[in-house]
């Protein structure tokens, strides 16, 4: 009887040890994934900042073209064709920057969703630990 209980206890301890190592492995993997996601998020944020600066520059160019257009209308500047070409180039550049910004924002949102998923996994890990603690009691 005592021998049987000792074997059961030993088997349970081995199982708990294995469960602990499995859980520890999962936590380490999640931590590594979280670290990679954080690095990716920082990189994406830096890229977005550069795109915002580029947008600001292009908006300034558009503003300059508007002033040039106004001056042209009052007869003080170069031909309307040059102004239109400059405005078209600025508009094309602005569209490119906007498209890049949209893509970066989508990537950032995707990264945030992944981080949310990792958080849910960590919550599940806590729940598993609590269930195991309750089983011990």
N, C-alpha and C positions, 0 to 999 in steps of 0.2 A: 504494500500500500504506500509506504513512505517512498520506496524506490520509484514507484510509478509517478508519484507526485513530483519527485525530484527530476525525473525525465521530462515530464510535462513542463515543469518550470524551466528546465534547461532549453527545451525546444522553443518555448515562448520567448526566452531571452535571446536565443539565436535569431528568431524571426524578428523581434524588435530591433536587434542590432542591424539586421539586413534592411529592415524598413527605414531605420535611421540613416544608414548609408545611402539608400536610394533617395530619400528625402533630401539629404545633404547634397547629393549630386544634382538633383533637380534645382535646388536653391542656387548652387554655384552656376549652373547653366543659365538660369534666369538672370542672375547678377551679371554674367558676361554679356548676355543679350541686352540687358538694360544699359550697360556701359556702351555697347556699340550703338544702341539707339540714341543715347545722349550725345555721342560724338557726331552721329549723323544729323541730329537736330541742331547742334551748334553750327555745323557746316552749312546746313540749309538756311539757318538764320543769317549767317554771314553773307551767303549768296543773295538772300532777299535784301539785305542792307545795300549791297552793291547795285542790285537792280533798282532799288528806290532812288539811289543817287543818280543812276543813269536816267530814270524817269524825270527827276527834278531837272537835270541838265537839258533833256529834250523839251520839257515844258518851258524852260527859259528860252530855248531856241524858237519854239512856237510863238512865245510872247514877242520876241524880237521880230519875227516874221510878220506878226500882226501890226507892230509899230511901223515896220518898213512898208507894209501894204497901205497903211493909213497915210504915210508920207508920200507914197506913190500916187495915191488918189488926189493929194493936194498938189501934185506936180513937182515934188522936191526930190524924187529918187529915181532909181533905174527903171528899166522897162518892166511891165506887168508880167512878161514871160519869165524873167529871171526870178521874180518874187514867187510866182506860181511853182516854178521848179524847186526852189528852196523849200517852199511849204510842203510840196509833195514828198521831198526827201525827208523832211522832219517828221511828217505824218507816217511814212513807212518805218522810220526808225522807232517812233513811238509805238507803233503796232507790234514791232518785233519785241520791244522791251515789255510791253503789256503781256504778250503771249508767254514770254519767259517767266514773268512774275506769276502768271496764273499757274504755270507748270510747277514752279517752286512752291507755291501755296498748296497745290494739290499734294505734293510730296510731303510737305510739312504736316498736313492733315492726316495723311496716311501714316506717318511716323507717330503722330499723337494717338491714332487709333491702335497702333501696335503697342505703344506704351500703356494704353488703357487695358489691352488684353493681358499684358505682362502683370499689371496690377491685379487683375482678376485672378490670374494664376497664383499670385502670392496670397491673395485672400483665400483661395481654395486650399493652399498649403496650410495656412493657419487653421482652417476648418478641419483638415485631416488630423493635424496635431491635437486639436481639442478633442476630437472623437477618440483618438488613441489614448489621451489622458483620461477620458471618461471610462474607457474600457479597462484601464489599469485599476481604477478605483473600485 
